[in-house]
Amino acid sequence: MKITRITLYRHCKPFMFPFHNTQMRRTAAESILVQLQLDEGFIAYGESTPMAYITGEDCSTVIQVIRNCFSPILFSQEVHTLDDVGELLHQLERECHIRNILHYNSALGAVDIALLDALGKLQQVPLIGMLGSVVRKEAPYSVSIPFLPLHKIRELFAQLPKAARIMHVKVLVGEDEAGNIERVRMARALFGDQADIRLENNGKWTFLQAVSNLEKLRQFNVAAVEQPLAKDDITGLHMLRKATGVPIIADESLCCLSDAVKLIKNQSCDILNIKISKCGGLLKSKQIANYARAHSVQCQMGAHVGETQILSKAGSAFALTTPNLVYFEGCSFLLLEDSWKDSQFHIAARSKDEIAGYGLGIGQADLQSIMKHCSPIAELTG
């Protein structure tokens, strides 16, 4: 299998309502899609959702890295096995090091997904069959509550289907303690005493702010807090765990295996938040999860704001084949659909009869819906 053409698209689709946290405000889904055309006649897809405050990348840099650094290598190699994919990704990363390109994880992640999609189609196996044994038949999605006025959140909550039974909720919090208390109080009232509620701060608290906020929010039975301190403050995360006893989820602090090693060795977190795009793709995400499991550390499958079905399908395969996951994110459809009536709030393994296709298994209708909001950026040939 040889790549004959690479087409890069910019995907942009307006959200039904804005989504913002302490680091960004988003009104539309924005990502870079990678389309590979193979000499076998297949077409495969990958997706990058770069976040500058996490990996140092944006859509423009992703395009540059794939076009200028990755494409010559991709056109020169053939892929027939999963080992070939791993070796090719290693070559791409090595080339980044040679060129002193420091920020490339999200670009690499898009290529990783596209290559696995292509290999699955070549070998006529679904993506999930290449990542390992299925360890769970389904997984419940966790819903994030963005920075919106409380009355707007109540309005959105009323639109959720009664049958959804959402039991995992993440509340985004800021620097206003009184406001944080009201937001978490409201979430507890809306979702009930049985819901697992955790917090996310995106690294904007100081140590003293984190201690003060967590002490005041403890009354709401908070299960964990995600990235309470700056991503480089590994020592501070360790101290905060000891000072408060609240489990810590590392998000911005975790972008690669070496980050996981540092966090675990320094006992700076209880859970690693693995997002496929920020961590360099599925194969690297699996390496991180395997390392964490070997050290008895749990993980969260993170989601990318506004991701398309491409990343969602990759996330589903990761979720169903990775044993040490405790939380599962991926509710971008809530931002993009004008009705949630028929939405599925869980990931479920499909029977062989239900599989739409090999590789990612994206159906034609979903693909057409994605491409409707895409514009071509670059077309590359070997």
Rosetta blueprint (number, residue, H / E / L):
1 M L
2 K E
3 I E
4 T E
5 R E
6 I E
7 T E
8 L E
9 Y E
10 R E
11 H E
12 C E
13 K E
14 P E
15 F E
16 M E
17 F E
18 P E
19 F E
20 H E
21 N L
22 T L
23 Q L
24 M L
25 R E
26 R E
27 T E
28 A E
29 A E
30 E E
31 S E
32 I E
33 L E
34 V E
35 Q E
36 L E
37 Q E
38 L E
39 D L
40 E L
41 G L
42 F L
43 I E
44 A E
45 Y E
46 G E
47 E E
48 S E
49 T L
50 P L
51 M L
52 A H
53 Y H
54 I H
55 T H
56 G L
57 E L
58 D L
59 C H
60 S H
61 T H
62 V H
63 I H
64 Q H
65 V H
66 I H
67 R H
68 N H
69 C H
70 F H
71 S H
72 P H
73 I H
74 L H
75 F H
76 S H
77 Q L
78 E E
79 V L
80 H L
81 T L
82 L H
83 D H
84 D H
85 V H
86 G H
87 E H
88 L H
89 L H
90 H H
91 Q H
92 L H
93 E H
94 R H
95 E H
96 C H
97 H H
98 I H
99 R L
100 N L
101 I L
102 L L
103 H L
104 Y L
105 N H
106 S H
107 A H
108 L H
109 G H
110 A H
111 V H
112 D H
113 I H
114 A H
115 L H
116 L H
117 D H
118 A H
119 L H
120 G H
121 K H
122 L H
123 Q H
124 Q L
125 V L
126 P E
127 L L
128 I H
129 G H
130 M H
131 L H
132 G L
133 S L
134 V L
135 V L
136 R L
137 K L
138 E E
139 A E
140 P E
141 Y L
142 S E
143 V E
144 S E
145 I E
146 P L
147 F L
148 L L
149 P L
150 L H
151 H H
152 K H
153 I H
154 R H
155 E H
156 L H
157 F H
158 A H
159 Q H
160 L L
161 P L
162 K H
163 A H
164 A H
165 R L
166 I L
167 M L
168 H E
169 V E
170 K E
171 V E
172 L E
173 V L
174 G L
175 E L
176 D L
177 E H
178 A H
179 G H
180 N H
181 I H
182 E H
183 R H
184 V H
185 R H
186 M H
187 A H
188 R H
189 A H
190 L H
191 F H
192 G L
193 D L
194 Q L
195 A L
196 D E
197 I E
198 R E
199 L E
200 E E
201 N L
202 N L
203 G L
204 K L
205 W L
206 T L
207 F H
208 L H
209 Q H
210 A H
211 V H
212 S H
213 N H
214 L H
215 E H
216 K H
217 L H
218 R H
219 Q H
220 F H
221 N L
222 V E
223 A E
224 A E
225 V E
226 E E
227 Q L
228 P L
229 L L
230 A L
231 K L
232 D L
233 D L
234 I H
235 T H
236 G H
237 L H
238 H H
239 M H
240 L H
241 R H
242 K H
243 A H
244 T H
245 G L
246 V L
247 P L
248 I E
249 I E
250 A E
251 D L
252 E L
253 S L
254 L L
255 C L
256 C L
257 L H
258 S H
259 D H
260 A H
261 V H
262 K H
263 L H
264 I H
265 K H
266 N L
267 Q L
268 S L
269 C L
270 D L
271 I E
272 L E
273 N E
274 I E
275 K L
276 I L
277 S L
278 K L
279 C L
280 G L
281 G L
282 L H
283 L H
284 K H
285 S H
286 K H
287 Q H
288 I H
289 A H
290 N H
291 Y H
292 A H
293 R H
294 A H
295 H L
296 S L
297 V L
298 Q E
299 C E
300 Q E
301 M E
302 G L
303 A L
304 H L
305 V L
306 G L
307 E L
308 T L
309 Q H
310 I H
311 L H
312 S H
313 K H
314 A H
315 G H
316 S H
317 A H
318 F H
319 A H
320 L H
321 T H
322 T L
323 P L
324 N L
325 L E
326 V E
327 Y E
328 F E
329 E E
330 G L
331 C L
332 S L
333 F H
334 L H
335 L H
336 L H
337 E L
338 D L
339 S L
340 W L
341 K L
342 D L
343 S L
344 Q L
345 F L
346 H E
347 I E
348 A E
349 A L
350 R L
351 S L
352 K H
353 D H
354 E H
355 I L
356 A L
357 G L
358 Y L
359 G E
360 L L
361 G L
362 I L
363 G L
364 Q H
365 A H
366 D H
367 L H
368 Q H
369 S H
370 I H
371 M H
372 K L
373 H L
374 C E
375 S E
376 P E
377 I E
378 A E
379 E E
380 L E
381 T E
382 G L
